[in-house]
């Protein structure tokens, strides 16, 4: 949840406060990438927590999480957009 909140803050900051990122058209996709990743991580964290709780109550093995690849992909895309903007 902390990571999702940080991504929300990063998305808002990218849209409203970054003046040096050129071309300006990159600000929107960067913000959307951060916010969409935050939404997936936030919703996925709740679902994962629910599945873990059920498994613990039933004394079953804990389920794997799909959140880390989503987080890695979102951060990779956001970083790529930033680097592209800084190099052009």
URWO-V967104 format. One record per residue. N is the residue number from 1. RES is the residue in one small letter. PSI is psi in whole degrees, 0 to 359 (* if undefined). NEAR is the number of other C-alpha atoms within 10 Angstrom. Layout:
n | res | psi | near
N | RES | PSI | NEAR
N | RES | PSI | NEAR
//
This chain:
n | res | psi | near
1 | x | 323 | 14
2 | x | 322 | 10
3 | x | 320 | 13
4 | x | 318 | 21
5 | x | 321 | 15
6 | x | 321 | 14
7 | x | 325 | 24
8 | x | 313 | 21
9 | x | 320 | 15
10 | x | 322 | 20
11 | x | 318 | 25
12 | x | 317 | 19
13 | x | 320 | 14
14 | x | 322 | 21
15 | x | 322 | 17
16 | x | 330 | 12
17 | x | 346 | 12
18 | x | 111 | 12
19 | x | 340 | 10
20 | x | 352 | 10
21 | x | 115 | 19
22 | x | 145 | 15
23 | x | 154 | 11
24 | x | 333 | 12
25 | x | 342 | 10
26 | x | 341 | 16
27 | x | 317 | 25
28 | x | 306 | 15
29 | x | 325 | 16
30 | x | 315 | 24
31 | x | 316 | 22
32 | x | 320 | 17
33 | x | 313 | 23
34 | x | 315 | 25
35 | x | 321 | 22
36 | x | 319 | 17
37 | x | 320 | 26
38 | x | 319 | 26
39 | x | 317 | 17
40 | x | 317 | 15
41 | x | 317 | 25
42 | x | 312 | 17
43 | x | 320 | 14
44 | x | 327 | 17
45 | x | 319 | 17
46 | x | 314 | 12
47 | x | 320 | 13
48 | x | 316 | 18
49 | x | 316 | 13
50 | x | 315 | 11
51 | x | 323 | 16
52 | x | 318 | 18
53 | x | 316 | 14
54 | x | 317 | 14
55 | x | 320 | 14
56 | x | 321 | 12
57 | x | 329 | 9
58 | x | 4 | 9
59 | x | 42 | 9
60 | x | 165 | 10
61 | x | 148 | 9
62 | x | 142 | 13
63 | x | 154 | 14
64 | x | 157 | 9
65 | x | 140 | 15
66 | x | 5 | 12
67 | x | 323 | 17
68 | x | 316 | 10
69 | x | 325 | 10
70 | x | 314 | 16
71 | x | 315 | 19
72 | x | 318 | 12
73 | x | 317 | 14
74 | x | 317 | 22
75 | x | 322 | 16
76 | x | 317 | 13
77 | x | 317 | 17
78 | x | 317 | 21
79 | x | 322 | 13
80 | x | 319 | 13
81 | x | 319 | 18
82 | x | 315 | 17
83 | x | 320 | 12
84 | x | 317 | 14
85 | x | 326 | 17
86 | x | 333 | 12
87 | x | 346 | 9
88 | x | * | 8
//
